[in-house]
Amino acid sequence: MILFRRVLLAAMAMLITAPIFAQGEMGAEAQNAVLITGSNRGIGFEFVKQYSDLGWLVIATTRNPDSAEELNAYAADHDNVVVERLDLLDHEGIDALAAKYKDQPIDVLLNNAGLMKGPEKSQMVGTIDYDEFIRTYRINVMGPLKVSEAFYPNVKKSDHKLMAALTTGKGKRGIPVPGFSLYKTSKASLDAMQLEIALRWTRQGLRVVTLLPGRVLTHGETDAGGTNAIPIEESVAGMIKVMDEFPIELTGTTVQWDGELIQ
Ligand SMILES: NC(=O)c1ccc[n+]([C@@H]2O[C@H](COP(=O)([O-])OP(=O)(O)OC[C@H]3O[C@@H](n4cnc5c(N)ncnc54)[C@H](OP(=O)(O)O)[C@@H]3O)[C@@H](O)[C@H]2O)c1
């Protein structure tokens, strides 16, 4: 946390000619835009609500808009929220959505969606289900990469130029029990892929951050393990702040919801 703040201050001083915009300081003419995957529930839906409250145009994507009742009801009440279909397994569909929005700058591309489950035998070494292995990697690694490739031109032409993805586990200190191997290793691959994206596009002015939301109880769990769960509103507000302040010098790194830089 302290390290991140120190680096942030130094970076902000260096960026005196290219200031990072605070929300609401963009001028009346430009409406910031965010595209969020997995918007229909959990952390994704909370991102929709908080970015909508900030006055951003929210392109709220979900793999099945027809059954996204809460999201559709929310969008019906909020002019700045539009619901679109995006399935991470459907690359043609992703390209078609990018073509539909080809003239729309996207300030923040938020790869939130993921297959998050376990513990289960199919993810346990000794009884790995290899079909599930492929499906998990297609959703958690190839999907976000395809979204980043498809919407790169939109991000490049925006003011904020930020690509983010949600990961899990503090580096090597991931979920410390068996039964989550596909989830954990797919997210480790996502982390590595984020670094590749940063290597490729930081010279074009893009900022690439991988976000750690903390433990957020999105599946109806109770906090039986103790006190380490974070209220969803707090986690999402923290991640929005991290993205808003994220300096290009830190591109490719992972930052927790509260600003702690993860090494
Ligand atoms: N909650 C936590 O404690 C925690 C901790 C660390 C990291 N994360 C990460 O944070 C992100 C959000 O977490 P969450 O708790 O909100 O997860 P969640 O409640 O399980 O929601 C997952 C979202 O991803 C969507 N999704 C799944 N497969 C998809 C596909 N093929 N195409 C498009 N969307 C798909 C789901 O859509 P459907 O409703 O259609 O299935 C849902 O909207 C995930 O990437 C997760 O790994 C969460």
The ligand as a MOL file (V3000), in Angstrom:
LIG
                    3D

  0  0  0     0  0            999 V3000
M  V30 BEGIN CTAB
M  V30 COUNTS 48 52 0 0 0
M  V30 BEGIN ATOM
M  V30 1 N -15.6260 -12.8350 -5.7460 0
M  V30 2 C -14.3620 -12.9590 -5.3560 0
M  V30 3 O -14.0580 -13.1190 -4.1450 0
M  V30 4 C -13.2410 -12.8900 -6.3580 0
M  V30 5 C -11.9240 -12.9840 -5.8980 0
M  V30 6 C -10.8820 -12.9140 -6.8140 0
M  V30 7 C -11.1600 -12.7340 -8.1560 0
M  V30 8 N -12.4420 -12.6540 -8.5870 0 CHG=1
M  V30 9 C -12.7060 -12.4720 -10.0350 0
M  V30 10 O -13.5500 -11.3600 -10.2080 0
M  V30 11 C -14.3930 -11.5570 -11.3430 0
M  V30 12 C -15.8550 -11.3750 -10.9320 0
M  V30 13 O -16.0950 -12.2040 -9.8300 0
M  V30 14 P -17.5610 -12.4970 -9.2810 0
M  V30 15 O -17.4170 -12.9260 -7.8880 0
M  V30 16 O -18.4670 -11.3620 -9.6370 0 CHG=-1
M  V30 17 O -17.9280 -13.7600 -10.2020 0
M  V30 18 P -19.3640 -14.4270 -10.4700 0
M  V30 19 O -20.3650 -13.9180 -9.4960 0
M  V30 20 O -19.1100 -15.9010 -10.5470 0
M  V30 21 O -19.7380 -13.8520 -11.9130 0
M  V30 22 C -19.0080 -14.2790 -13.0160 0
M  V30 23 C -19.4720 -13.4970 -14.2190 0
M  V30 24 O -18.7300 -13.9860 -15.3550 0
M  V30 25 C -19.6930 -14.3330 -16.3500 0
M  V30 26 N -19.2320 -15.3570 -17.2650 0
M  V30 27 C -18.9140 -16.6510 -17.0060 0
M  V30 28 N -18.6230 -17.2940 -18.1480 0
M  V30 29 C -18.7610 -16.3840 -19.1540 0
M  V30 30 C -18.6120 -16.4320 -20.5570 0
M  V30 31 N -18.3030 -17.5620 -21.1970 0
M  V30 32 N -18.8130 -15.3000 -21.2700 0
M  V30 33 C -19.1590 -14.1560 -20.6550 0
M  V30 34 N -19.3440 -14.0430 -19.3380 0
M  V30 35 C -19.1440 -15.1570 -18.5910 0
M  V30 36 C -20.9140 -14.7860 -15.5920 0
M  V30 37 O -22.0470 -14.7990 -16.4410 0
M  V30 38 P -23.2770 -15.8320 -16.1690 0
M  V30 39 O -24.1150 -15.2160 -15.0820 0
M  V30 40 O -23.9770 -15.8890 -17.4710 0
M  V30 41 O -22.6970 -17.1380 -15.7370 0
M  V30 42 C -20.9700 -13.7220 -14.5020 0
M  V30 43 O -21.4980 -12.5400 -15.0260 0
M  V30 44 C -14.0900 -12.9750 -11.8490 0
M  V30 45 O -13.1580 -12.8910 -12.9160 0
M  V30 46 C -13.4490 -13.6500 -10.6490 0
M  V30 47 O -12.5760 -14.6860 -11.0130 0
M  V30 48 C -13.4910 -12.7210 -7.7160 0
M  V30 END ATOM
M  V30 BEGIN BOND
M  V30 1 1 1 2
M  V30 2 2 2 3
M  V30 3 1 2 4
M  V30 4 1 4 5
M  V30 5 2 4 48
M  V30 6 2 5 6
M  V30 7 1 6 7
M  V30 8 2 7 8
M  V30 9 1 8 9
M  V30 10 1 8 48
M  V30 11 1 9 10
M  V30 12 1 9 46
M  V30 13 1 10 11
M  V30 14 1 11 12
M  V30 15 1 11 44
M  V30 16 1 12 13
M  V30 17 1 13 14
M  V30 18 2 14 15
M  V30 19 1 14 16
M  V30 20 1 14 17
M  V30 21 1 17 18
M  V30 22 2 18 19
M  V30 23 1 18 20
M  V30 24 1 18 21
M  V30 25 1 21 22
M  V30 26 1 22 23
M  V30 27 1 23 24
M  V30 28 1 23 42
M  V30 29 1 24 25
M  V30 30 1 25 26
M  V30 31 1 25 36
M  V30 32 1 26 27
M  V30 33 1 26 35
M  V30 34 2 27 28
M  V30 35 1 28 29
M  V30 36 1 29 30
M  V30 37 2 29 35
M  V30 38 1 30 31
M  V30 39 2 30 32
M  V30 40 1 32 33
M  V30 41 2 33 34
M  V30 42 1 34 35
M  V30 43 1 36 37
M  V30 44 1 36 42
M  V30 45 1 37 38
M  V30 46 2 38 39
M  V30 47 1 38 40
M  V30 48 1 38 41
M  V30 49 1 42 43
M  V30 50 1 44 45
M  V30 51 1 44 46
M  V30 52 1 46 47
M  V30 END BOND
M  V30 END CTAB
M  END
